Amino acid sequence: MDNRLTEQLVTLLPAIAQGDRRAFEQLYRLTSPHLFALTLRMLRQQGWAEEVLHDCYLTIWNRANAYDAALSAPMTWMTHIVRNRCIDGLRSGQARMTLNTEEFDDLLQITAEDEQNTWHDPAQADRLRHCIGHLSSEQQQSITLAYYQGMSHSDIAAWLQQPVGSVKSWIRRALEHLRECVGL
């Protein structure tokens, strides 16, 4: 960060501590690209990164009076808030709860160009995609984590925060459905 930006941020934080919304807006415009990139790099999920960054800016708004320019540069202070919030989210298991079927779509794509799947008939691949699309979200997630990510039942249960027995049932029922649907 250049010195001019650092000086701007040093003057904005005391104004924010006094409740100046325009100063907060300016701070957001100056720092959000950098802090969002950091959040996204740590969390790897855009929606979750946006939510965490929003929470971080609320923390900055509420704790601006705690900033001490003698201890750190403003970006260092804000980066520390973002980094800690991301680590807290990852440790809390919130990452597991943010999973949804959209995140598995790229894993479910079977194409002729895929080296591992070059032996597949395109019609069969389309049929499999169609069949997977008709599974419940729990079954889709369990199948994807088991067969595309190579996770064990207990790992999937921990990831989804569900009992192992439920995960086993979802996988068994999904496989039964896929066998019938694909015609094996």
N, C-alpha and C positions, 0 to 999 in steps of 0.2 A: 504494500500500500504506500502511496506517496504521502509526503508530509502534509500537503495541502488537504487531502482527504482526512487524514488523522486529525488535523486541527479543526476541520469542520465537525467531525464526530465528537471531539472533545467539547465543543461549544454546544452541540445539540443535546447531549445527554443531560446536562443540568437543566436545560429548558424542558426536556421531557419529564424530568423529575418534578417540575413545577406544573405539569399537566398540559404543556403546549402541544396540541395536536398537530399543528403544522410542522413543528420540529420533528415530531415522530414520523409524519408522512415523509419528510425529507430524508430522515435516517433510513427509513424503509427503502426508499427509492435508491439510495446510495449503496445499501448493504445487501439487499435481498438477493441479487443475482449470485453473489459470492456465497452467502449462507445457504441458499437453496441448493447450489451445486454441491456443497459439503453434505447437506442432509440427504440429498438424492444418492450421492456416492456411498454413504454409510448404510442407508436403508434399502436402496435398490428398488423401491416401489414408489412411483410418482405420487399417487394419492396419499399414501401414508407420509411421505416426505413433506407434502404440502401441509398436512394436518399438524405434524410435529413442528414445522417452521412457524406456523400460526401460533402454536402454544409458546414457542420460544419468544416471539415478538410480544406476546402478552406478558411474559416474564420480564422482558427488557423494559416494557412500559411500567410494570409494577415495581421493578427493582432498580430503575435508573438512578435513584438517589444513593444506591449502594456502590455505584461505579466510582473508583478512585483512580484518577489519571496518574498518580504517583506509583501505582502498583502495576498497571498494564495499559497497553494501547487499547482504544475502544474496540477495534476489530478482534483483538485477542480475547477481550472480555466476552464479547458476543459469541465468538467462535467456541469458547469454553462452554457457554450456556447450551449452544446447539449440540456440541459433541456429547455433553453429559446427558442431554435429553434423549439423543439417539441411542446412546448406550443403555440408558434406563429402559427405553422401549424395547430394545432387543433382548435385554435380560428378563423383562417382565413377561415375556411370552406374547406380547401384543403382536409381534410379527406373525405368530401362528394364527392369531384370530383374524388378521387382515387378509388371509388367503381367500380367494374366491375363484370361481371357475374361469373367469377371464384370464387369470394369470397362468392357467394351464393350457390355454388355446395354442400357444406356440409349441408346447411340448407334444400336443396331439396331432400336429401336422405331419402326415406321412406323404412324402412326395417321391416321385420316381428318381429325383436327383440325389436323394438321401442315400449315402453309400451303404448304410446298414440295411436299407429297405429296398434295394434295387431289384430284389427277386419278387416283390409284390406286384400283383396285377393292379393297375390303377382302379379298376372297378371294385376290386376287393378292398382296396384302401379307402375308397369313397364309402363303401358299405360299412366298414369298421368305424370311420369317423361319424357316420350317421348313427350307428348303434351307440357309440360312446356318448353322443349328444343326447340320447334318450335316458341316460342313467341319472340318478339323483346326484345332487352336487357332492354329497358325502362319498358316494360310490365313485364318481369321477375323480375326486381328489385322492381317494385311497388307491385306485387303480393307477393313476398317474404317478403318485409317489412311489408305489411298489414297483411298477414295471418300466417307467421311464426314468426314475431317479434311483432305483435300486435300493430303496429303503426297506427295512424289516418291518414286520407288523408292530413291534414294540416302538420302533422309531416313529412310525406313522402315528401311532396312538399318542406319543409324547408331542409330536408336531401339531396334531389337531386337537390336543388336549381332550381326548376321548378315551374310554376304556378299550383295552386291547381286544376284548370280545366283540365289541361293536365294529371295530376296524376289520376283524376277521370276517364277520358277517357281511359287511358291506362288500368286501372283496369277493367272497364266495358268491353272493347274489349277483354281483356285477359280472363275474365270469360266466355264471349260468346264463344270464341275459345275453351276454355277448356271443356265447356258443349258439344259442337259439337264433339270435338275430342275424349273425353272420352265416349260419347254416353249417356249422361243423358238427 
